Amino acid sequence: MSKIPTYDQMMNPLLQALKKLGGSGTVEEIYAKVSEELQLSDEQLEVLQNPEKSSQTKVEYRLAWTRTYLKKYGLLENSSRGVWALTSQGRQTEKVNPAKVKRFVRSLDKKERNSSEESETLEDELSWKEELLETLLKMDPSAFERLTQRLLRESGFIQVEVTGKSGDGGIDGKGIMRLGGLLSFHVIFQCKRYKGSVSVSHIRDFRGAMVGRADKGLFITTGNFTRDAEKEATRDGAPAIDLIDGDLLAEKLKELNLGIQTKLVSVEKVDIDHDWFLSM
């Protein structure tokens, strides 16, 4: 297997990826576009950063550091909703010298009074997600289904039911998503507590079970999806399946304050209520 690019080797591919995305993008969009720019193989994309603790891949972990360095260098900015965008300086920059970026950021951290706290921000973000996903993996399967049900209700779904029938193509439940009080979409979902990568076969089995029964499918996992699985989920001519991996699931639970409390001191501090999840 080829070596996985380091965070500094991803700096220019990330800049090019954002330019191709129109100047802004979600973490998921950036991940997909950078992987495409670097022509990373499925084997490279599936290597986990810490297999014992979380389902986060090495590429995801290193890209998080890449975003942080380019933000401190003044080329990127991000919103509270997880969208990253090029700054005016970033839009005018075609290429950076990674070594120069690293020297600048490290020098900046030394000069700033609160640099020790700021440099811990990304580590804190990664550690709380690892802690959360580890807790989710300890949940009883039925409890995880109930958590998914609660998550969907909090997100605007109605008539959410957990079916959990075995031998039903992995369908765990169904619900109705209403948009603006005018349009309704029948959705079936599968929730899979998983540490590794969900393969294309899982997506195909799920789609086979949903045909003729719903407008859309939703696949939620604590793990991640292979590139082939992502392509299959949005294949032309087939019913669309939306994917929520462990990283996005953690962000949604945090956004909805489900078992998670966010404290703002000098930097954001996230506390996981383990008992809340295990008592579902």
Summary of the structure (lengths in Angstrom):
residues: 280
radius of gyration: 19.8
end to end distance: 41.1
largest distance: 61.3
contacts: 859
relative contact order: 0.12
helix: 46%
strand: 21%
